[in-house]
Amino acid sequence: MTPMEATKSKRGRHRNVLPRDRTFVLTVILAVIAVILYAVLVPVHAAIYGAPVAVTMALALAAVGAPLVSLWYPNLAVILFTVSAVLFPLMVSREASVSAPWPWSVPMLIAFVVVVATVTFRRGWRPGLIQFALGSAAGVIAAIMQPSIPSGNSLIVTTSIVAGIYLIALLLAGRLRLGEELTRERANTAQEQSRRELVEERTRIARELHDVVAHSMSLIQVQASTARYRVPGLAPDAVSEFDDIAASARGALTEMRRILGVLRTEDQTAELAPHYGIEEVPTLVETTRRAGAAVSLDHAVSGDVSTATQLAIYRITQEALSNALRHSPGSPISVSLSADDTDVTLVVRNAYDTEATEVPGGHGLRGMQERAMLLDGSCVAGPDAEGLWTVTARMPRHPNASLEGTP
C-alpha cells in the first residue's frame, strides 16, 4: 500500500465509522431528535425570548438540522449551526434574557451537544473540535456584543457540558474504529493461517512423493541400468529394453524433482521453465514404439512457437498415447502435428473397442482439456466418423503474455 493509499484508508475510516445499516438507524434517531428540538426551540425563542417567529423558524431549522446534514456535508453543517448560534442570542432583548438562560437556551444547548457529538462520532476528532470551538466562540461573540446581559455562568455551563460530550463521542468513535481494526486483523490472521496450512500441506505432499514415488523410481532406474551386469547372458533385445526402462525412469525422476520444486516453496526455488516441447514429440513417439505400439508420426510444425504451447502439446500427446496404450493395446496409433500462422493443431487417433466398458477419458481427458483451456485453446476427444478414437487439440502459437508458463 502506497502512502497516499494509506492516507485515504485512514480518512475513509473516519468517514465510515458505522456500517450502512447502523448509519440508517443513526439517521432515523437524528431525524426524530431534530423534529422534537424544532417543536420546542421555536416556541421557546418566540414566546420567552421574544424573537421574531419567521426568523426563529429559519434559524431553528438550521440549528436542529445541522446534525443530520453532518452525515453527508460536515462543513456545511458546521456553518449552519455556527450562524444560528451567533444570530439567536442577538435577537433577544435584555428584559427577556434576564429571566432565561442566555446566550444559550436549553434547546440550543441540546442542539449544540447533538451536533458536536455527531460530527465527532462520524468525522473524527478534528471536525468535532472545530465545531465545538466555533460554537463556543459564537456564545463569546454574543456576550461581547451584548455586554449588559449577564452570560458568564451560562457560557461556563454550556462549555463544560459540550466538552464532556465531545470527549465521550471521541472515545466511542475510537472504540468502534478499534473494534473494526481488530475484526480486520482477525480476518487477516485467519487468511494467513489458511495460507500457512496450505504451505504445510504442500510440504507434506512433497515429502510423501519423495519418500514413496521418487525412491521407488530411483530403485527401478538402478535395477534397469545394472541388469546387464547382474544377469549374465542377457539377449541384446533385453539389454536394450532395460536401457529404455532406465531412461524412462530417469525422465520420470527429472519430472518428479520439478514437481517437488513447485511444492517445496519454502525451502527452494521452483524450476518453472518447461523441459519438453514439440521437438521432443518424435522422441516420445519412438519411446512408445519401443514399448511395442505401432505409432506413426506426421510432424509439420515449423517456425516460432511459445514455450507454453510447446509444453502443452507435448503433455497432451503424452497423455493421449498413454490412453491409447491403456485402453486399446495393440491398435495402431497416428499422431499428426500441423500449424498455420496462428495456431498449432495436434490430432491423435487410434482404434478402440466400442463394446468395452471403459473408454478413454476420465481424469486424463479432463487434464488435457484444462491444459488447453489455460492457453485459450481447445481439446476434444471422442469417436469420429470412421469409428476411431480421436483427440484433437488446437492452441495458439503465442498465447497472451499473462498465460505464458501456465501449464
Solvent accessible surface area in square Angstrom, and as a share of the most:
residue,aa,sasa,rsa
1,M,176,0.79
2,T,72,0.42
3,P,115,0.72
4,M,134,0.60
5,E,90,0.40
6,A,33,0.25
7,T,58,0.34
8,K,128,0.54
9,S,44,0.28
10,K,116,0.49
11,R,134,0.49
12,G,22,0.21
13,R,61,0.22
14,H,61,0.27
15,R,121,0.44
16,N,90,0.46
17,V,2,0.01
18,L,22,0.11
19,P,63,0.39
20,R,225,0.82
21,D,100,0.52
22,R,129,0.47
23,T,27,0.16
24,F,140,0.59
25,V,81,0.46
26,L,32,0.16
27,T,31,0.18
28,V,69,0.40
29,I,87,0.44
30,L,9,0.05
31,A,37,0.28
32,V,79,0.45
33,I,54,0.28
34,A,13,0.10
35,V,105,0.60
36,I,101,0.51
37,L,14,0.07
38,Y,60,0.23
39,A,65,0.51
40,V,68,0.39
41,L,0,0.00
42,V,21,0.12
43,P,70,0.44
44,V,32,0.19
45,H,4,0.02
46,A,26,0.20
47,A,87,0.67
48,I,95,0.48
49,Y,5,0.02
50,G,57,0.54
51,A,5,0.04
52,P,72,0.45
53,V,85,0.49
54,A,80,0.62
55,V,65,0.37
56,T,0,0.00
57,M,89,0.40
58,A,63,0.49
59,L,17,0.09
60,A,0,0.00
61,L,115,0.57
62,A,21,0.16
63,A,0,0.00
64,V,7,0.04
65,G,15,0.14
66,A,0,0.00
67,P,5,0.03
68,L,41,0.20
69,V,37,0.21
70,S,0,0.00
71,L,4,0.02
72,W,145,0.51
73,Y,141,0.54
74,P,32,0.20
75,N,118,0.61
76,L,84,0.42
77,A,0,0.00
78,V,16,0.09
79,I,101,0.51
80,L,55,0.27
81,F,0,0.00
82,T,25,0.14
83,V,73,0.42
84,S,0,0.00
85,A,2,0.01
86,V,32,0.19
87,L,73,0.36
88,F,2,0.01
89,P,6,0.03
90,L,51,0.26
91,M,47,0.21
92,V,7,0.04
93,S,57,0.37
94,R,119,0.43
95,E,137,0.61
96,A,18,0.14
97,S,5,0.03
98,V,94,0.54
99,S,102,0.66
100,A,18,0.14
101,P,69,0.43
102,W,5,0.02
103,P,8,0.05
104,W,10,0.04
105,S,3,0.02
106,V,88,0.50
107,P,8,0.05
108,M,3,0.01
109,L,30,0.15
110,I,77,0.39
111,A,0,0.00
112,F,1,0.00
113,V,26,0.15
114,V,23,0.13
115,V,0,0.00
116,V,0,0.00
117,A,25,0.20
118,T,9,0.05
119,V,0,0.00
120,T,0,0.00
121,F,35,0.15
122,R,16,0.06
123,R,34,0.12
124,G,2,0.02
125,W,112,0.39
126,R,143,0.52
127,P,40,0.25
128,G,0,0.00
129,L,74,0.37
130,I,85,0.43
131,Q,0,0.00
132,F,30,0.13
133,A,52,0.40
134,L,72,0.36
135,G,0,0.00
136,S,23,0.15
137,A,41,0.32
138,A,1,0.01
139,G,1,0.01
140,V,72,0.41
141,I,76,0.39
142,A,0,0.00
143,A,20,0.15
144,I,123,0.62
145,M,112,0.50
146,Q,51,0.23
147,P,113,0.71
148,S,65,0.42
149,I,6,0.03
150,P,96,0.61
151,S,14,0.09
152,G,44,0.42
153,N,124,0.64
154,S,23,0.15
155,L,31,0.16
156,I,117,0.59
157,V,81,0.46
158,T,5,0.03
159,T,53,0.31
160,S,68,0.44
161,I,73,0.37
162,V,0,0.00
163,A,32,0.24
164,G,29,0.28
165,I,48,0.24
166,Y,18,0.07
167,L,102,0.51
168,I,97,0.49
169,A,7,0.05
170,L,51,0.25
171,L,131,0.65
172,L,98,0.49
173,A,0,0.00
174,G,31,0.30
175,R,145,0.53
176,L,51,0.25
177,R,30,0.11
178,L,91,0.45
179,G,21,0.20
180,E,49,0.22
181,E,63,0.28
182,L,79,0.39
183,T,81,0.47
184,R,102,0.37
185,E,99,0.45
186,R,158,0.58
187,A,61,0.47
188,N,74,0.38
189,T,84,0.49
190,A,63,0.49
191,Q,91,0.41
192,E,83,0.37
193,Q,76,0.34
194,S,67,0.43
195,R,126,0.46
196,R,119,0.44
197,E,92,0.41
198,L,105,0.52
199,V,53,0.30
200,E,102,0.46
201,E,72,0.32
202,R,65,0.24
203,T,24,0.14
204,R,105,0.38
205,I,67,0.34
206,A,0,0.00
207,R,110,0.40
208,E,80,0.36
209,L,46,0.23
210,H,74,0.33
211,D,69,0.36
212,V,92,0.53
213,V,53,0.31
214,A,9,0.07
215,H,100,0.44
216,S,55,0.35
217,M,42,0.19
218,S,43,0.28
219,L,105,0.52
220,I,75,0.38
221,Q,34,0.15
222,V,78,0.45
223,Q,88,0.39
224,A,5,0.04
225,S,35,0.23
226,T,44,0.26
227,A,1,0.01
228,R,107,0.39
229,Y,169,0.64
230,R,134,0.49
231,V,65,0.37
232,P,120,0.76
233,G,84,0.81
234,L,49,0.24
235,A,55,0.42
236,P,112,0.71
237,D,121,0.62
238,A,33,0.25
239,V,30,0.17
240,S,58,0.38
241,E,81,0.36
242,F,69,0.29
243,D,54,0.28
244,D,24,0.12
245,I,70,0.35
246,A,3,0.02
247,A,51,0.39
248,S,60,0.39
249,A,3,0.02
250,R,117,0.43
251,G,25,0.24
252,A,39,0.30
253,L,17,0.08
254,T,55,0.32
255,E,28,0.12
256,M,22,0.10
257,R,154,0.56
258,R,41,0.15
259,I,75,0.38
260,L,15,0.08
261,G,2,0.02
262,V,52,0.30
263,L,29,0.14
264,R,50,0.18
265,T,66,0.38
266,E,93,0.42
267,D,88,0.45
268,Q,90,0.40
269,T,128,0.74
270,A,24,0.18
271,E,89,0.40
272,L,130,0.65
273,A,65,0.50
274,P,42,0.26
275,H,70,0.31
276,Y,53,0.20
277,G,5,0.05
278,I,5,0.03
279,E,127,0.57
280,E,64,0.29
281,V,0,0.00
282,P,54,0.34
283,T,89,0.52
284,L,22,0.11
285,V,1,0.01
286,E,66,0.30
287,T,59,0.34
288,T,10,0.06
289,R,98,0.36
290,R,135,0.49
291,A,74,0.58
292,G,69,0.66
293,A,12,0.09
294,A,64,0.50
295,V,11,0.06
296,S,62,0.40
297,L,49,0.24
298,D,87,0.45
299,H,60,0.27
300,A,66,0.51
301,V,17,0.10
302,S,86,0.55
303,G,67,0.64
304,D,103,0.54
305,V,9,0.05
306,S,11,0.07
307,T,80,0.47
308,A,0,0.00
309,T,0,0.00
310,Q,43,0.19
311,L,6,0.03
312,A,0,0.00
313,I,0,0.00
314,Y,14,0.05
315,R,31,0.11
316,I,1,0.00
317,T,0,0.00
318,Q,66,0.29
319,E,50,0.23
320,A,4,0.03
321,L,4,0.02
322,S,42,0.27
323,N,8,0.04
324,A,1,0.01
325,L,64,0.32
326,R,144,0.52
327,H,37,0.16
328,S,11,0.07
329,P,103,0.65
330,G,74,0.71
331,S,18,0.12
332,P,91,0.57
333,I,4,0.02
334,S,43,0.28
335,V,2,0.01
336,S,38,0.24
337,L,1,0.00
338,S,49,0.32
339,A,35,0.27
340,D,65,0.34
341,D,135,0.70
342,T,89,0.52
343,D,31,0.16
344,V,0,0.00
345,T,22,0.13
346,L,0,0.00
347,V,38,0.22
348,V,1,0.01
349,R,67,0.25
350,N,6,0.03
351,A,38,0.29
352,Y,39,0.15
353,D,83,0.43
354,T,101,0.59
355,E,152,0.68
356,A,42,0.32
357,T,148,0.86
358,E,114,0.51
359,V,69,0.39
360,P,6,0.04
361,G,20,0.20
362,G,57,0.55
363,H,147,0.66
364,G,20,0.19
365,L,31,0.15
366,R,134,0.49
367,G,33,0.31
368,M,7,0.03
369,Q,59,0.26
370,E,92,0.41
371,R,64,0.23
372,A,0,0.00
373,M,131,0.58
374,L,83,0.41
375,L,0,0.00
376,D,95,0.49
377,G,17,0.17
378,S,57,0.37
379,C,8,0.05
380,V,95,0.55
381,A,30,0.23
382,G,19,0.18
383,P,80,0.50
384,D,46,0.24
385,A,115,0.90
386,E,128,0.57
387,G,38,0.36
388,L,49,0.24
389,W,23,0.08
390,T,19,0.11
391,V,6,0.04
392,T,44,0.25
393,A,0,0.00
394,R,104,0.38
395,M,1,0.00
396,P,28,0.18
397,R,33,0.12
398,H,103,0.46
399,P,11,0.07
400,N,92,0.47
401,A,92,0.71
402,S,100,0.65
403,L,39,0.19
404,E,74,0.33
405,G,50,0.48
406,T,57,0.33
407,P,35,0.22
